[in-house]
């Protein structure tokens, strides 16, 4: 019968290293990208994102861009 000795002098934590689960990175959807682009007021990027995206969200994004443009003209 073998006797397992507990690791001494602070080695316990070393044994556990690398066992934590890695967090999955969320893939940014085109819609999110469009929204980000709108917020940053980059029309071209937003339009690109919209073109590659589904119609309903795209419409929302387009409306947001139009509203944004109108706002900017008012602010100038």
N, CA, C and O atoms as a Tripos MOL2 file, in Angstrom:
@<TRIPOS>MOLECULE
protein
  304   303    76     0     0
PROTEIN
NO_CHARGES

@<TRIPOS>ATOM
      1 N           0.8300   -1.2040    0.0000 N.3       1 UNK1
      2 CA          0.0000    0.0000    0.0000 C.3       1 UNK1
      3 C           0.8680    1.2600    0.0000 C.2       1 UNK1
      4 O           1.7830    1.4090    0.8110 O.2       1 UNK1
      5 N           0.5580    2.1430   -0.9190 N.am      2 UNK2
      6 CA          1.3740    3.3600   -0.9770 C.3       2 UNK2
      7 C           0.7420    4.4540   -0.1370 C.2       2 UNK2
      8 O          -0.4790    4.5560   -0.0200 O.2       2 UNK2
      9 N           1.5970    5.2560    0.4340 N.am      3 UNK3
     10 CA          1.1150    6.3670    1.2530 C.3       3 UNK3
     11 C           1.2880    7.6510    0.4490 C.2       3 UNK3
     12 O           2.3960    7.9860    0.0310 O.2       3 UNK3
     13 N           0.1790    8.3700    0.2350 N.am      4 UNK4
     14 CA          0.2760    9.6370   -0.4970 C.3       4 UNK4
     15 C           0.5290   10.7510    0.4820 C.2       4 UNK4
     16 O          -0.2760   11.0110    1.3760 O.2       4 UNK4
     17 N           1.6530   11.4070    0.3060 N.am      5 UNK5
     18 CA          1.9630   12.5260    1.1830 C.3       5 UNK5
     19 C           1.3430   13.7990    0.6090 C.2       5 UNK5
     20 O           1.4060   14.0600   -0.5920 O.2       5 UNK5
     21 N           0.7540   14.5670    1.4890 N.am      6 UNK6
     22 CA          0.1970   15.8370    1.0480 C.3       6 UNK6
     23 C           1.3540   16.7630    0.6980 C.2       6 UNK6
     24 O           2.3470   16.8030    1.4250 O.2       6 UNK6
     25 N           1.2480   17.5020   -0.3920 N.am      7 UNK7
     26 CA          2.3440   18.3920   -0.7630 C.3       7 UNK7
     27 C           2.5380   19.4400    0.3230 C.2       7 UNK7
     28 O           1.5740   20.0160    0.8270 O.2       7 UNK7
     29 N           3.7820   19.6770    0.6710 N.am      8 UNK8
     30 CA          4.0620   20.5890    1.7800 C.3       8 UNK8
     31 C           4.4990   21.9540    1.2540 C.2       8 UNK8
     32 O           4.7800   22.1210    0.0680 O.2       8 UNK8
     33 N           4.5470   22.8720    2.1180 N.am      9 UNK9
     34 CA          5.0350   24.2380    1.9170 C.3       9 UNK9
     35 C           4.4410   24.8940    0.6670 C.2       9 UNK9
     36 O           5.1450   25.2160   -0.2910 O.2       9 UNK9
     37 N           3.1430   25.0760    0.7150 N.am     10 UNK10
     38 CA          2.4700   25.9020   -0.2900 C.3      10 UNK10
     39 C           2.4320   25.3450   -1.6910 C.2      10 UNK10
     40 O           2.2610   26.1050   -2.6440 O.2      10 UNK10
     41 N           2.5860   24.0430   -1.8510 N.am     11 UNK11
     42 CA          2.4940   23.4940   -3.1990 C.3      11 UNK11
     43 C           1.0600   23.1550   -3.5810 C.2      11 UNK11
     44 O           0.7800   22.8030   -4.7270 O.2      11 UNK11
     45 N           0.1620   23.2630   -2.6230 N.am     12 UNK12
     46 CA         -1.1950   22.8450   -2.9010 C.3      12 UNK12
     47 C          -1.7940   23.6080   -4.0820 C.2      12 UNK12
     48 O          -2.4950   23.0430   -4.9220 O.2      12 UNK12
     49 N          -1.4990   24.8930   -4.1180 N.am     13 UNK13
     50 CA         -2.1290   25.6990   -5.1630 C.3      13 UNK13
     51 C          -1.5320   25.3380   -6.5230 C.2      13 UNK13
     52 O          -2.2140   25.4200   -7.5450 O.2      13 UNK13
     53 N          -0.2730   24.9430   -6.5320 N.am     14 UNK14
     54 CA          0.3680   24.6220   -7.8030 C.3      14 UNK14
     55 C          -0.3420   23.4720   -8.4980 C.2      14 UNK14
     56 O          -0.3930   23.4040   -9.7260 O.2      14 UNK14
     57 N          -0.8860   22.5730   -7.6940 N.am     15 UNK15
     58 CA         -1.5340   21.4200   -8.2890 C.3      15 UNK15
     59 C          -2.7940   21.8030   -9.0370 C.2      15 UNK15
     60 O          -3.1700   21.1590  -10.0170 O.2      15 UNK15
     61 N          -3.4490   22.8660   -8.5650 N.am     16 UNK16
     62 CA         -4.7350   23.2300   -9.1370 C.3      16 UNK16
     63 C          -4.6020   24.0740  -10.3910 C.2      16 UNK16
     64 O          -5.5710   24.2460  -11.1300 O.2      16 UNK16
     65 N          -3.4400   24.5890  -10.6310 N.am     17 UNK17
     66 CA         -3.2940   25.5370  -11.7360 C.3      17 UNK17
     67 C          -3.7230   24.9350  -13.0730 C.2      17 UNK17
     68 O          -3.4530   23.7680  -13.3570 O.2      17 UNK17
     69 N          -4.3860   25.7360  -13.8750 N.am     18 UNK18
     70 CA         -4.7740   25.2910  -15.2060 C.3      18 UNK18
     71 C          -6.0640   24.4920  -15.2320 C.2      18 UNK18
     72 O          -6.4060   23.8980  -16.2550 O.2      18 UNK18
     73 N          -6.7840   24.4710  -14.1170 N.am     19 UNK19
     74 CA         -8.0210   23.6980  -14.1300 C.3      19 UNK19
     75 C          -9.2350   24.5980  -14.2960 C.2      19 UNK19
     76 O         -10.3560   24.1140  -14.4520 O.2      19 UNK19
     77 N          -9.0110   25.9150  -14.2610 N.am     20 UNK20
     78 CA        -10.1590   26.8040  -14.3810 C.3      20 UNK20
     79 C         -10.6690   26.8140  -15.8100 C.2      20 UNK20
     80 O          -9.9020   26.7330  -16.7700 O.2      20 UNK20
     81 N         -11.9700   26.9150  -15.9220 N.am     21 UNK21
     82 CA        -12.5750   26.9170  -17.2460 C.3      21 UNK21
     83 C         -12.3270   28.2580  -17.9180 C.2      21 UNK21
     84 O         -12.4010   29.3120  -17.2850 O.2      21 UNK21
     85 N         -12.0360   28.2000  -19.1970 N.am     22 UNK22
     86 CA        -11.8020   29.4380  -19.9300 C.3      22 UNK22
     87 C         -13.1450   30.0170  -20.3600 C.2      22 UNK22
     88 O         -14.0370   29.2970  -20.8110 O.2      22 UNK22
     89 N         -13.2660   31.3170  -20.2130 N.am     23 UNK23
     90 CA        -14.5100   31.9820  -20.5760 C.3      23 UNK23
     91 C         -14.5710   32.1130  -22.0910 C.2      23 UNK23
     92 O         -13.5930   32.4900  -22.7370 O.2      23 UNK23
     93 N         -15.7280   31.7970  -22.6430 N.am     24 UNK24
     94 CA        -15.8650   31.9000  -24.0910 C.3      24 UNK24
     95 C         -16.0930   33.3480  -24.4800 C.2      24 UNK24
     96 O         -16.8410   34.0770  -23.8290 O.2      24 UNK24
     97 N         -15.4380   33.7430  -25.5440 N.am     25 UNK25
     98 CA        -15.6090   35.1000  -26.0370 C.3      25 UNK25
     99 C         -16.8550   35.1510  -26.9030 C.2      25 UNK25
    100 O         -17.0490   34.3030  -27.7730 O.2      25 UNK25
    101 N         -17.6860   36.1280  -26.6690 N.am     26 UNK26
    102 CA        -18.9070   36.2280  -27.4560 C.3      26 UNK26
    103 C         -18.5860   36.8490  -28.8110 C.2      26 UNK26
    104 O         -17.9300   37.8870  -28.9020 O.2      26 UNK26
    105 N         -19.0600   36.1950  -29.8430 N.am     27 UNK27
    106 CA        -18.8310   36.7400  -31.1810 C.3      27 UNK27
    107 C         -19.7740   37.9230  -31.3650 C.2      27 UNK27
    108 O         -20.9890   37.8050  -31.2080 O.2      27 UNK27
    109 N         -19.1930   39.0460  -31.6970 N.am     28 UNK28
    110 CA        -20.0070   40.2410  -31.8760 C.3      28 UNK28
    111 C         -20.8280   40.0970  -33.1390 C.2      28 UNK28
    112 O         -20.2820   39.9060  -34.2250 O.2      28 UNK28
    113 N         -22.1270   40.1860  -32.9990 N.am     29 UNK29
    114 CA        -23.0010   40.0370  -34.1600 C.3      29 UNK29
    115 C         -22.9180   41.2930  -35.0140 C.2      29 UNK29
    116 O         -22.4780   42.3500  -34.5610 O.2      29 UNK29
    117 N         -23.3470   41.1530  -36.2450 N.am     30 UNK30
    118 CA        -23.3130   42.2890  -37.1820 C.3      30 UNK30
    119 C         -24.1850   43.4300  -36.6480 C.2      30 UNK30
    120 O         -23.8810   44.6100  -36.8250 O.2      30 UNK30
    121 N         -25.2750   43.0370  -35.9910 N.am     31 UNK31
    122 CA        -26.1900   44.0600  -35.4790 C.3      31 UNK31
    123 C         -25.4920   44.9010  -34.4190 C.2      31 UNK31
    124 O         -25.5860   46.1280  -34.4150 O.2      31 UNK31
    125 N         -24.7790   44.2070  -33.5080 N.am     32 UNK32
    126 CA        -24.0530   44.9260  -32.4690 C.3      32 UNK32
    127 C         -23.0130   45.8510  -33.0840 C.2      32 UNK32
    128 O         -22.8320   46.9900  -32.6540 O.2      32 UNK32
    129 N         -22.3250   45.3220  -34.1180 N.am     33 UNK33
    130 CA        -21.3040   46.1260  -34.7860 C.3      33 UNK33
    131 C         -21.9340   47.3660  -35.3980 C.2      33 UNK33
    132 O         -21.3770   48.4620  -35.3370 O.2      33 UNK33
    133 N         -23.1160   47.1690  -35.9960 N.am     34 UNK34
    134 CA        -23.8030   48.2950  -36.6170 C.3      34 UNK34
    135 C         -24.1330   49.3370  -35.5640 C.2      34 UNK34
    136 O         -23.9530   50.5350  -35.7790 O.2      34 UNK34
    137 N         -24.6190   48.8660  -34.4270 N.am     35 UNK35
    138 CA        -25.0020   49.7930  -33.3620 C.3      35 UNK35
    139 C         -23.7790   50.5470  -32.8600 C.2      35 UNK35
    140 O         -23.8270   51.7560  -32.6320 O.2      35 UNK35
    141 N         -22.6650   49.8020  -32.6890 N.am     36 UNK36
    142 CA        -21.4310   50.4430  -32.2440 C.3      36 UNK36
    143 C         -20.9890   51.4980  -33.2470 C.2      36 UNK36
    144 O         -20.6020   52.6070  -32.8790 O.2      36 UNK36
    145 N         -21.0570   51.1290  -34.5210 N.am     37 UNK37
    146 CA        -20.6270   52.0420  -35.5730 C.3      37 UNK37
    147 C         -21.4880   53.3030  -35.5750 C.2      37 UNK37
    148 O         -21.0020   54.4110  -35.7990 O.2      37 UNK37
    149 N         -22.7780   53.1020  -35.3210 N.am     38 UNK38
    150 CA        -23.6900   54.2490  -35.2810 C.3      38 UNK38
    151 C         -23.3070   55.1610  -34.1250 C.2      38 UNK38
    152 O         -23.2400   56.3820  -34.2700 O.2      38 UNK38
    153 N         -23.0570   54.5410  -32.9710 N.am     39 UNK39
    154 CA        -22.7160   55.3330  -31.7970 C.3      39 UNK39
    155 C         -21.4350   56.1250  -32.0490 C.2      39 UNK39
    156 O         -21.2940   57.2670  -31.6120 O.2      39 UNK39
    157 N         -20.5010   55.4870  -32.7700 N.am     40 UNK40
    158 CA        -19.2440   56.1660  -33.0670 C.3      40 UNK40
    159 C         -19.3950   57.0680  -34.2780 C.2      40 UNK40
    160 O         -18.4520   57.7410  -34.6930 O.2      40 UNK40
    161 N         -20.6010   57.0720  -34.8390 N.am     41 UNK41
    162 CA        -20.9520   57.9380  -35.9490 C.3      41 UNK41
    163 C         -20.1250   57.6520  -37.1990 C.2      41 UNK41
    164 O         -19.8060   58.5660  -37.9580 O.2      41 UNK41
    165 N         -19.7840   56.4000  -37.4100 N.am     42 UNK42
    166 CA        -19.0620   56.0340  -38.6180 C.3      42 UNK42
    167 C         -20.0590   55.4220  -39.5920 C.2      42 UNK42
    168 O         -20.3720   54.2340  -39.5200 O.2      42 UNK42
    169 N         -20.5520   56.2530  -40.5010 N.am     43 UNK43
    170 CA        -21.6650   55.8450  -41.3530 C.3      43 UNK43
    171 C         -21.2920   54.6820  -42.2590 C.2      43 UNK43
    172 O         -22.0830   53.7550  -42.4360 O.2      43 UNK43
    173 N         -20.0850   54.7230  -42.8380 N.am     44 UNK44
    174 CA        -19.7140   53.6910  -43.8160 C.3      44 UNK44
    175 C         -19.7040   52.3240  -43.1430 C.2      44 UNK44
    176 O         -20.2750   51.3570  -43.6470 O.2      44 UNK44
    177 N         -19.0360   52.2710  -41.9830 N.am     45 UNK45
    178 CA        -18.9540   50.9970  -41.2530 C.3      45 UNK45
    179 C         -20.3420   50.4950  -40.9150 C.2      45 UNK45
    180 O         -20.6340   49.3060  -41.0420 O.2      45 UNK45
    181 N         -21.1880   51.4030  -40.4870 N.am     46 UNK46
    182 CA        -22.5420   51.0180  -40.0880 C.3      46 UNK46
    183 C         -23.2760   50.4410  -41.2800 C.2      46 UNK46
    184 O         -23.9610   49.4250  -41.1680 O.2      46 UNK46
    185 N         -23.1310   51.0940  -42.4190 N.am     47 UNK47
    186 CA        -23.8430   50.6360  -43.6170 C.3      47 UNK47
    187 C         -23.3380   49.2570  -44.0200 C.2      47 UNK47
    188 O         -24.1210   48.3860  -44.4000 O.2      47 UNK47
    189 N         -22.0110   49.0630  -43.9340 N.am     48 UNK48
    190 CA        -21.4360   47.7530  -44.2700 C.3      48 UNK48
    191 C         -22.0330   46.6870  -43.3730 C.2      48 UNK48
    192 O         -22.4400   45.6200  -43.8320 O.2      48 UNK48
    193 N         -22.0770   46.9960  -42.0820 N.am     49 UNK49
    194 CA        -22.6030   46.0360  -41.1190 C.3      49 UNK49
    195 C         -24.0690   45.7480  -41.4140 C.2      49 UNK49
    196 O         -24.5370   44.6160  -41.2830 O.2      49 UNK49
    197 N         -24.7760   46.7870  -41.8100 N.am     50 UNK50
    198 CA        -26.2010   46.6260  -42.0880 C.3      50 UNK50
    199 C         -26.4000   45.7390  -43.3130 C.2      50 UNK50
    200 O         -27.2600   44.8590  -43.3180 O.2      50 UNK50
    201 N         -25.6010   45.9770  -44.3500 N.am     51 UNK51
    202 CA        -25.7510   45.2110  -45.5880 C.3      51 UNK51
    203 C         -25.5920   43.7220  -45.3290 C.2      51 UNK51
    204 O         -26.2650   42.8970  -45.9460 O.2      51 UNK51
    205 N         -24.6990   43.3890  -44.4150 N.am     52 UNK52
    206 CA        -24.4350   41.9870  -44.1400 C.3      52 UNK52
    207 C         -25.4080   41.4320  -43.1130 C.2      52 UNK52
    208 O         -25.2210   40.3220  -42.6140 O.2      52 UNK52
    209 N         -26.4470   42.1980  -42.7950 N.am     53 UNK53
    210 CA        -27.2900   41.8130  -41.6650 C.3      53 UNK53
    211 C         -28.7500   41.5720  -42.0470 C.2      53 UNK53
    212 O         -29.1610   41.7640  -43.1910 O.2      53 UNK53
    213 N         -29.5000   41.1500  -41.0590 N.am     54 UNK54
    214 CA        -30.9030   40.8430  -41.2860 C.3      54 UNK54
    215 C         -31.7190   42.1200  -41.3500 C.2      54 UNK54
    216 O         -31.3600   43.1400  -40.7610 O.2      54 UNK54
    217 N         -32.8280   42.0450  -42.0800 N.am     55 UNK55
    218 CA        -33.5590   43.2380  -42.4780 C.3      55 UNK55
    219 C         -34.0890   44.0550  -41.3060 C.2      55 UNK55
    220 O         -33.9580   45.2790  -41.3040 O.2      55 UNK55
    221 N         -34.6850   43.4020  -40.3060 N.am     56 UNK56
    222 CA        -35.3680   44.1600  -39.2540 C.3      56 UNK56
    223 C         -34.3600   45.0020  -38.4850 C.2      56 UNK56
    224 O         -34.5530   46.2000  -38.2780 O.2      56 UNK56
    225 N         -33.2720   44.3440  -38.0640 N.am     57 UNK57
    226 CA        -32.2640   45.0570  -37.2970 C.3      57 UNK57
    227 C         -31.6300   46.1320  -38.1580 C.2      57 UNK57
    228 O         -31.3090   47.2200  -37.6780 O.2      57 UNK57
    229 N         -31.4520   45.8210  -39.4330 N.am     58 UNK58
    230 CA        -30.8570   46.7800  -40.3530 C.3      58 UNK58
    231 C         -31.7120   48.0330  -40.4300 C.2      58 UNK58
    232 O         -31.1980   49.1510  -40.4200 O.2      58 UNK58
    233 N         -33.0280   47.8360  -40.5070 N.am     59 UNK59
    234 CA        -33.9300   48.9850  -40.5750 C.3      59 UNK59
    235 C         -33.7840   49.8640  -39.3530 C.2      59 UNK59
    236 O         -33.7510   51.0910  -39.4470 O.2      59 UNK59
    237 N         -33.6960   49.2120  -38.2000 N.am     60 UNK60
    238 CA        -33.5390   49.9700  -36.9620 C.3      60 UNK60
    239 C         -32.2600   50.7880  -37.0270 C.2      60 UNK60
    240 O         -32.2260   51.9590  -36.6490 O.2      60 UNK60
    241 N         -31.1940   50.1290  -37.5230 N.am     61 UNK61
    242 CA        -29.8990   50.7920  -37.5930 C.3      61 UNK61
    243 C         -29.9520   51.9710  -38.5450 C.2      61 UNK61
    244 O         -29.4020   53.0370  -38.2660 O.2      61 UNK61
    245 N         -30.6260   51.7690  -39.6820 N.am     62 UNK62
    246 CA        -30.7290   52.8480  -40.6650 C.3      62 UNK62
    247 C         -31.4660   54.0390  -40.0590 C.2      62 UNK62
    248 O         -31.0650   55.1910  -40.2230 O.2      62 UNK62
    249 N         -32.5510   53.7310  -39.3570 N.am     63 UNK63
    250 CA        -33.3190   54.8020  -38.7100 C.3      63 UNK63
    251 C         -32.4240   55.5510  -37.7230 C.2      63 UNK63
    252 O         -32.4510   56.7780  -37.6360 O.2      63 UNK63
    253 N         -31.6380   54.7790  -36.9880 N.am     64 UNK64
    254 CA        -30.7620   55.3920  -35.9960 C.3      64 UNK64
    255 C         -29.7460   56.3040  -36.6760 C.2      64 UNK64
    256 O         -29.4450   57.3920  -36.1840 O.2      64 UNK64
    257 N         -29.2200   55.8460  -37.8180 N.am     65 UNK65
    258 CA        -28.2440   56.6680  -38.5450 C.3      65 UNK65
    259 C         -28.9020   57.9720  -38.9960 C.2      65 UNK65
    260 O         -28.3410   59.0550  -38.8330 O.2      65 UNK65
    261 N         -30.0910   57.8450  -39.5610 N.am     66 UNK66
    262 CA        -30.7920   59.0370  -40.0470 C.3      66 UNK66
    263 C         -31.0310   60.0200  -38.9030 C.2      66 UNK66
    264 O         -30.8320   61.2270  -39.0480 O.2      66 UNK66
    265 N         -31.4590   59.4780  -37.7670 N.am     67 UNK67
    266 CA        -31.7220   60.3220  -36.6050 C.3      67 UNK67
    267 C         -30.4260   60.9920  -36.1650 C.2      67 UNK67
    268 O         -30.4080   62.1720  -35.8120 O.2      67 UNK67
    269 N         -29.3590   60.2300  -36.1910 N.am     68 UNK68
    270 CA        -28.0560   60.7280  -35.7770 C.3      68 UNK68
    271 C         -27.5980   61.8610  -36.6860 C.2      68 UNK68
    272 O         -27.0960   62.8860  -36.2240 O.2      68 UNK68
    273 N         -27.7850   61.6530  -37.9990 N.am     69 UNK69
    274 CA        -27.3740   62.6820  -38.9690 C.3      69 UNK69
    275 C         -28.1690   63.9580  -38.7360 C.2      69 UNK69
    276 O         -27.6220   65.0600  -38.7480 O.2      69 UNK69
    277 N         -29.4650   63.7900  -38.5240 N.am     70 UNK70
    278 CA        -30.3230   64.9480  -38.2940 C.3      70 UNK70
    279 C         -29.8600   65.6920  -37.0500 C.2      70 UNK70
    280 O         -29.8060   66.9220  -37.0270 O.2      70 UNK70
    281 N         -29.5290   64.9300  -36.0250 N.am     71 UNK71
    282 CA        -29.0550   65.5050  -34.7770 C.3      71 UNK71
    283 C         -27.7950   66.3110  -34.9940 C.2      71 UNK71
    284 O         -27.6610   67.4320  -34.5040 O.2      71 UNK71
    285 N         -26.8710   65.7220  -35.7360 N.am     72 UNK72
    286 CA        -25.5920   66.3880  -35.9570 C.3      72 UNK72
    287 C         -25.7700   67.7000  -36.7050 C.2      72 UNK72
    288 O         -25.0980   68.6910  -36.4180 O.2      72 UNK72
    289 N         -26.6830   67.6910  -37.6650 N.am     73 UNK73
    290 CA        -26.9100   68.9230  -38.4210 C.3      73 UNK73
    291 C         -27.4950   69.9960  -37.5160 C.2      73 UNK73
    292 O         -27.1770   71.1780  -37.6420 O.2      73 UNK73
    293 N         -28.3570   69.5620  -36.6030 N.am     74 UNK74
    294 CA        -28.9540   70.5140  -35.6650 C.3      74 UNK74
    295 C         -27.8890   71.1080  -34.7540 C.2      74 UNK74
    296 O         -27.9210   72.2910  -34.4150 O.2      74 UNK74
    297 N         -26.9470   70.2550  -34.3690 N.am     75 UNK75
    298 CA        -25.9400   70.6850  -33.4040 C.3      75 UNK75
    299 C         -24.8890   71.6110  -34.0080 C.2      75 UNK75
    300 O         -24.2010   72.3400  -33.2940 O.2      75 UNK75
    301 N         -24.7770   71.5710  -35.3250 N.am     76 UNK76
    302 CA        -23.7230   72.3940  -35.9460 C.3      76 UNK76
    303 C         -24.1000   73.8670  -35.9590 C.2      76 UNK76
    304 O         -23.3310   74.6970  -36.4430 O.2      76 UNK76
@<TRIPOS>BOND
     1     1     2 1
     2     2     3 1
     3     3     4 2
     4     3     5 am
     5     5     6 1
     6     6     7 1
     7     7     8 2
     8     7     9 am
     9     9    10 1
    10    10    11 1
    11    11    12 2
    12    11    13 am
    13    13    14 1
    14    14    15 1
    15    15    16 2
    16    15    17 am
    17    17    18 1
    18    18    19 1
    19    19    20 2
    20    19    21 am
    21    21    22 1
    22    22    23 1
    23    23    24 2
    24    23    25 am
    25    25    26 1
    26    26    27 1
    27    27    28 2
    28    27    29 am
    29    29    30 1
    30    30    31 1
    31    31    32 2
    32    31    33 am
    33    33    34 1
    34    34    35 1
    35    35    36 2
    36    35    37 am
    37    37    38 1
    38    38    39 1
    39    39    40 2
    40    39    41 am
    41    41    42 1
    42    42    43 1
    43    43    44 2
    44    43    45 am
    45    45    46 1
    46    46    47 1
    47    47    48 2
    48    47    49 am
    49    49    50 1
    50    50    51 1
    51    51    52 2
    52    51    53 am
    53    53    54 1
    54    54    55 1
    55    55    56 2
    56    55    57 am
    57    57    58 1
    58    58    59 1
    59    59    60 2
    60    59    61 am
    61    61    62 1
    62    62    63 1
    63    63    64 2
    64    63    65 am
    65    65    66 1
    66    66    67 1
    67    67    68 2
    68    67    69 am
    69    69    70 1
    70    70    71 1
    71    71    72 2
    72    71    73 am
    73    73    74 1
    74    74    75 1
    75    75    76 2
    76    75    77 am
    77    77    78 1
    78    78    79 1
    79    79    80 2
    80    79    81 am
    81    81    82 1
    82    82    83 1
    83    83    84 2
    84    83    85 am
    85    85    86 1
    86    86    87 1
    87    87    88 2
    88    87    89 am
    89    89    90 1
    90    90    91 1
    91    91    92 2
    92    91    93 am
    93    93    94 1
    94    94    95 1
    95    95    96 2
    96    95    97 am
    97    97    98 1
    98    98    99 1
    99    99   100 2
   100    99   101 am
   101   101   102 1
   102   102   103 1
   103   103   104 2
   104   103   105 am
   105   105   106 1
   106   106   107 1
   107   107   108 2
   108   107   109 am
   109   109   110 1
   110   110   111 1
   111   111   112 2
   112   111   113 am
   113   113   114 1
   114   114   115 1
   115   115   116 2
   116   115   117 am
   117   117   118 1
   118   118   119 1
   119   119   120 2
   120   119   121 am
   121   121   122 1
   122   122   123 1
   123   123   124 2
   124   123   125 am
   125   125   126 1
   126   126   127 1
   127   127   128 2
   128   127   129 am
   129   129   130 1
   130   130   131 1
   131   131   132 2
   132   131   133 am
   133   133   134 1
   134   134   135 1
   135   135   136 2
   136   135   137 am
   137   137   138 1
   138   138   139 1
   139   139   140 2
   140   139   141 am
   141   141   142 1
   142   142   143 1
   143   143   144 2
   144   143   145 am
   145   145   146 1
   146   146   147 1
   147   147   148 2
   148   147   149 am
   149   149   150 1
   150   150   151 1
   151   151   152 2
   152   151   153 am
   153   153   154 1
   154   154   155 1
   155   155   156 2
   156   155   157 am
   157   157   158 1
   158   158   159 1
   159   159   160 2
   160   159   161 am
   161   161   162 1
   162   162   163 1
   163   163   164 2
   164   163   165 am
   165   165   166 1
   166   166   167 1
   167   167   168 2
   168   167   169 am
   169   169   170 1
   170   170   171 1
   171   171   172 2
   172   171   173 am
   173   173   174 1
   174   174   175 1
   175   175   176 2
   176   175   177 am
   177   177   178 1
   178   178   179 1
   179   179   180 2
   180   179   181 am
   181   181   182 1
   182   182   183 1
   183   183   184 2
   184   183   185 am
   185   185   186 1
   186   186   187 1
   187   187   188 2
   188   187   189 am
   189   189   190 1
   190   190   191 1
   191   191   192 2
   192   191   193 am
   193   193   194 1
   194   194   195 1
   195   195   196 2
   196   195   197 am
   197   197   198 1
   198   198   199 1
   199   199   200 2
   200   199   201 am
   201   201   202 1
   202   202   203 1
   203   203   204 2
   204   203   205 am
   205   205   206 1
   206   206   207 1
   207   207   208 2
   208   207   209 am
   209   209   210 1
   210   210   211 1
   211   211   212 2
   212   211   213 am
   213   213   214 1
   214   214   215 1
   215   215   216 2
   216   215   217 am
   217   217   218 1
   218   218   219 1
   219   219   220 2
   220   219   221 am
   221   221   222 1
   222   222   223 1
   223   223   224 2
   224   223   225 am
   225   225   226 1
   226   226   227 1
   227   227   228 2
   228   227   229 am
   229   229   230 1
   230   230   231 1
   231   231   232 2
   232   231   233 am
   233   233   234 1
   234   234   235 1
   235   235   236 2
   236   235   237 am
   237   237   238 1
   238   238   239 1
   239   239   240 2
   240   239   241 am
   241   241   242 1
   242   242   243 1
   243   243   244 2
   244   243   245 am
   245   245   246 1
   246   246   247 1
   247   247   248 2
   248   247   249 am
   249   249   250 1
   250   250   251 1
   251   251   252 2
   252   251   253 am
   253   253   254 1
   254   254   255 1
   255   255   256 2
   256   255   257 am
   257   257   258 1
   258   258   259 1
   259   259   260 2
   260   259   261 am
   261   261   262 1
   262   262   263 1
   263   263   264 2
   264   263   265 am
   265   265   266 1
   266   266   267 1
   267   267   268 2
   268   267   269 am
   269   269   270 1
   270   270   271 1
   271   271   272 2
   272   271   273 am
   273   273   274 1
   274   274   275 1
   275   275   276 2
   276   275   277 am
   277   277   278 1
   278   278   279 1
   279   279   280 2
   280   279   281 am
   281   281   282 1
   282   282   283 1
   283   283   284 2
   284   283   285 am
   285   285   286 1
   286   286   287 1
   287   287   288 2
   288   287   289 am
   289   289   290 1
   290   290   291 1
   291   291   292 2
   292   291   293 am
   293   293   294 1
   294   294   295 1
   295   295   296 2
   296   295   297 am
   297   297   298 1
   298   298   299 1
   299   299   300 2
   300   299   301 am
   301   301   302 1
   302   302   303 1
   303   303   304 2
@<TRIPOS>SUBSTRUCTURE
     1 UNK1         2 RESIDUE 1 A UNK
     2 UNK2         6 RESIDUE 1 A UNK
     3 UNK3        10 RESIDUE 1 A UNK
     4 UNK4        14 RESIDUE 1 A UNK
     5 UNK5        18 RESIDUE 1 A UNK
     6 UNK6        22 RESIDUE 1 A UNK
     7 UNK7        26 RESIDUE 1 A UNK
     8 UNK8        30 RESIDUE 1 A UNK
     9 UNK9        34 RESIDUE 1 A UNK
    10 UNK10       38 RESIDUE 1 A UNK
    11 UNK11       42 RESIDUE 1 A UNK
    12 UNK12       46 RESIDUE 1 A UNK
    13 UNK13       50 RESIDUE 1 A UNK
    14 UNK14       54 RESIDUE 1 A UNK
    15 UNK15       58 RESIDUE 1 A UNK
    16 UNK16       62 RESIDUE 1 A UNK
    17 UNK17       66 RESIDUE 1 A UNK
    18 UNK18       70 RESIDUE 1 A UNK
    19 UNK19       74 RESIDUE 1 A UNK
    20 UNK20       78 RESIDUE 1 A UNK
    21 UNK21       82 RESIDUE 1 A UNK
    22 UNK22       86 RESIDUE 1 A UNK
    23 UNK23       90 RESIDUE 1 A UNK
    24 UNK24       94 RESIDUE 1 A UNK
    25 UNK25       98 RESIDUE 1 A UNK
    26 UNK26      102 RESIDUE 1 A UNK
    27 UNK27      106 RESIDUE 1 A UNK
    28 UNK28      110 RESIDUE 1 A UNK
    29 UNK29      114 RESIDUE 1 A UNK
    30 UNK30      118 RESIDUE 1 A UNK
    31 UNK31      122 RESIDUE 1 A UNK
    32 UNK32      126 RESIDUE 1 A UNK
    33 UNK33      130 RESIDUE 1 A UNK
    34 UNK34      134 RESIDUE 1 A UNK
    35 UNK35      138 RESIDUE 1 A UNK
    36 UNK36      142 RESIDUE 1 A UNK
    37 UNK37      146 RESIDUE 1 A UNK
    38 UNK38      150 RESIDUE 1 A UNK
    39 UNK39      154 RESIDUE 1 A UNK
    40 UNK40      158 RESIDUE 1 A UNK
    41 UNK41      162 RESIDUE 1 A UNK
    42 UNK42      166 RESIDUE 1 A UNK
    43 UNK43      170 RESIDUE 1 A UNK
    44 UNK44      174 RESIDUE 1 A UNK
    45 UNK45      178 RESIDUE 1 A UNK
    46 UNK46      182 RESIDUE 1 A UNK
    47 UNK47      186 RESIDUE 1 A UNK
    48 UNK48      190 RESIDUE 1 A UNK
    49 UNK49      194 RESIDUE 1 A UNK
    50 UNK50      198 RESIDUE 1 A UNK
    51 UNK51      202 RESIDUE 1 A UNK
    52 UNK52      206 RESIDUE 1 A UNK
    53 UNK53      210 RESIDUE 1 A UNK
    54 UNK54      214 RESIDUE 1 A UNK
    55 UNK55      218 RESIDUE 1 A UNK
    56 UNK56      222 RESIDUE 1 A UNK
    57 UNK57      226 RESIDUE 1 A UNK
    58 UNK58      230 RESIDUE 1 A UNK
    59 UNK59      234 RESIDUE 1 A UNK
    60 UNK60      238 RESIDUE 1 A UNK
    61 UNK61      242 RESIDUE 1 A UNK
    62 UNK62      246 RESIDUE 1 A UNK
    63 UNK63      250 RESIDUE 1 A UNK
    64 UNK64      254 RESIDUE 1 A UNK
    65 UNK65      258 RESIDUE 1 A UNK
    66 UNK66      262 RESIDUE 1 A UNK
    67 UNK67      266 RESIDUE 1 A UNK
    68 UNK68      270 RESIDUE 1 A UNK
    69 UNK69      274 RESIDUE 1 A UNK
    70 UNK70      278 RESIDUE 1 A UNK
    71 UNK71      282 RESIDUE 1 A UNK
    72 UNK72      286 RESIDUE 1 A UNK
    73 UNK73      290 RESIDUE 1 A UNK
    74 UNK74      294 RESIDUE 1 A UNK
    75 UNK75      298 RESIDUE 1 A UNK
    76 UNK76      302 RESIDUE 1 A UNK
